[in-house]
Amino acid sequence: MRIFDPHIHMTSRTTDDYQAMYTAGVRAVVEPSFWLGQPRTSPASFLDYFDALLGWEPFRAAQYGIAHHCTLALNPKEANDPRCTPVLDELPRYLVKDQVVAVGEIGYDSMTPAEDTALAAQLQLAADHALPALVHTPHRDKLTGLRRTLDVVRESHLPTDRVLVDHLNETTVKEAKDSGCWLGFSVYPDTKMDEERMVAILRTYGPERVLVNSAADWGRSDPLKTRKVGDLMLAEGFSEDDVDRVLWRNPVAFYGLSGRLDLDVPVTDVTHEGNSILRGPQKTEA
C-alpha cells in the first residue's frame, strides 16, 4: 500500500514518527503551515517557520525516504491578530518556491470579518501564482462555515476544481461535493473523523476527489491514521485500486495542479545548513 498524507504537521512530530510512517507505506506528505499553539507576535516568526518548512523539514523527511512538500499561508486563527496580518505582504516571495504546492491552510476559525479578508486575499494569491488552495473549514458550526467558505470561493478568481475543502464530515460532505471542490477528511482521535465514519462516507459518496489525511500535529493525534483507513477499506470490501486512488492518486492529482509536485525523494547532504538529525556523535561498533 502506497500512501500520500496530504495534510500532516511534521514539524510537531518526531523522527520515530517518520520511521513508523515509512514502514506503514507513507512515501509522500504535504505539510500545511498552521497555528503552532503558542500565538505568534510578529511576521518574522512566520518567516522563520516558512523557511523551516522549505528547508529543514524536507531534509528530515528525506532521511526516512519520504518526499515532503508544503503549503504556505496566514492561518485563519491568526488572521484575527493585527500583529500577524502583515505576513500577507511577504507571502508572494514564498509562493514562488518549488516546494510550495498550494496556498494554505486558509479559511475560517471563528468566521470573523478579519478572516473574510484574509481568505479572499489568499484565494487571489493562489490565482495569481497558479496554485491550488487548501481551505480549512471551522471546527464549530461546520455547515455554516462551509457555506460561507464556498461563497467566498465562488466570488474569487480561483475555480472550485482548484480548491480542497478540508476537515469535512457527514454534515458537510454533500454540499462540498456538489460545489465541485476536492474533498478532504481528517482522521483524528476524538475531535474529527474516525476510520469507521470515513469508510462509511466513502461507501456513500465514492472515492472521487476524496483525500484522507491524519492532520497529525502537536495534539493527541496519530500519523498512521491514513494506513488504518486503508486497512479498514480493504476489510470492508473496497478494492486495492480504490485504496490507491484515495490514499495516493487523488493527492497526487490535486497537488499536481501546482505543476511543482516531485515525488522523487532527494538525495541530501549529511547536514542541512550545518545541522543533522543526529544529536551528538554516532556510536561505533566495538
ABEGO torsion letter per residue (X at the ends): XBBBBABBBAAABBAAAAAAAAAAGBABBBBBBBBAGBBBABAAAAAAAAAAAAAAAAAAAAAAGBBBBBBBBBBAAAAABAAAAAAAAAAAAAAABAABABBOBBEBAAGBAAAAAAAAAAAAAAAAAGBBBBBBBBABGAAAAAAAAAAAAAABABBAAABBBBGBBAAAAAAAAAAGBBBBBBBBBGABBBAAAAAAAAAAAEABGBBBBAGBBABBBBAAAAAAAAAAAAAAGBBAAAAAAAAAAAAAAAAAAAGABBABBBBBBABBGGBBABBEBBBBBX
